[in-house]
Amino acid sequence: MNGPNLLTLLRIFFVPLLVAALLGPALLAPGLSRVPFFPNLVSPEMFALGIFLAAAATDLLDGYLARRWKQITTVGTLLDPIADKLLISAALVSLVDVHRVPAWMVILIIGREFAVSGLRSIAAAGGYTIKASDLGKTKMVAQVVAISLVIAGIRWPQLNSLANLAMWAVVVFALLSAVGYFLKFWGVVDDQVKLNRRREILVLQRQQRKTKKSRTAASRRQAGPTADEVSSPLSTRLSTAMMDFRQEGSGANSDRRNG
């Protein structure tokens, strides 16, 4: 377990803390009020905002460190998108529960994540990798900004209008990037997957033919020589004997003539 993977796991462990801070502020308020120096500044909303921003920072940091230290692993490749989806989905669902974000927006955003993940799984099964598009990366940044504004708007209501605008931007980026992924899939990946399947079928058919031929040859060896195989050496010996007899007869005739 390397450093980037530990950061990814840390982002996953931040998820229950974020949900607790958003849905159970009454439970955190007594403890946060005892924070020294700034007891009134660290409210449950600000605590949730700090957790979310720290988790989002680990998303940027683990990818940077993995590329810089050349520690890109299969575990990290699998865990990183899962951690991102857990963090964003938990934050959005929690904000729906506290009536800060419309439910239909969250359904569209999370549904888009599942749809794109399904496309990537199908493409990976066909031996093709769908890379993250620029719209997809922009969507992730917009999600972090929008969710941060929504959480901050709980403490400062004057940010609510800006937060709503940011959420609309997230929906637009999510839908546009999803359309881009679907077009890429049907335009390139679908043809590639079909071609790979055809190749697999051809290879399987060739293997079946080879297996059938080897079984046929083995059964012939077990059954012994056929009538044609038996008669063939006999006919060869007879023809050889006839040729010898003719040569002997021609030799005797030549001796008689010379005598």
Residue pairs with C-beta under 8 A, 6 or more apart in sequence:
2 66
2 69
2 71
2 73
2 76
3 62
3 65
3 69
3 71
4 61
4 62
4 63
4 65
4 66
4 69
4 71
4 76
5 62
5 71
5 73
5 75
5 76
5 79
7 58
7 61
7 62
7 65
8 58
8 62
8 76
8 79
8 80
8 83
9 79
9 83
10 55
10 58
11 55
11 58
11 59
11 62
11 83
11 84
11 87
12 79
12 82
12 83
12 86
12 87
14 51
14 52
14 54
14 55
14 58
14 87
15 55
15 86
15 87
15 90
17 51
18 48
18 51
18 52
18 55
18 87
18 90
18 91
18 94
19 90
19 94
20 27
20 28
21 28
21 44
21 45
21 47
21 48
21 51
22 44
22 48
22 91
22 94
22 95
22 97
22 98
22 151
23 94
23 97
23 98
24 44
25 43
25 44
25 45
28 44
28 47
29 43
29 44
32 39
32 42
32 43
32 44
32 47
33 39
33 40
35 42
43 155
45 151
45 152
45 154
45 155
46 155
48 151
49 148
49 151
49 152
52 87
52 91
52 144
52 147
52 148
52 151
53 144
53 148
55 87
56 87
56 144
59 80
59 83
59 84
59 87
59 140
62 76
62 80
63 80
65 71
66 72
66 73
66 76
81 117
84 140
85 113
85 117
88 109
88 113
88 143
88 147
89 110
89 113
91 147
91 151
92 101
92 105
92 106
92 109
92 110
92 147
93 106
93 110
95 101
95 106
95 147
95 150
95 151
96 102
96 103
96 106
98 154
100 150
100 151
100 153
100 154
101 150
101 167
102 167
105 167
105 170
105 171
108 171
108 174
108 175
109 143
109 170
109 171
109 174
112 174
112 175
112 177
112 178
115 178
116 136
116 177
116 178
116 181
119 130
119 181
119 182
119 185
119 189
120 129
120 130
122 185
122 189
122 193
123 129
123 130
123 185
123 189
123 193
125 193
126 189
126 192
126 193
126 196
126 197
127 192
127 193
127 196
128 188
128 189
128 192
128 193
130 181
130 184
130 185
130 189
133 177
133 180
133 181
133 184
135 173
135 176
135 177
135 180
136 177
136 180
136 181
138 173
138 177
139 170
139 173
139 174
139 177
142 166
142 169
142 170
142 173
143 170
145 166
146 163
146 166
146 167
146 169
146 170
149 159
149 162
149 163
149 166
150 163
150 166
150 167
152 159
152 163
153 159
153 160
153 162
153 163
220 226
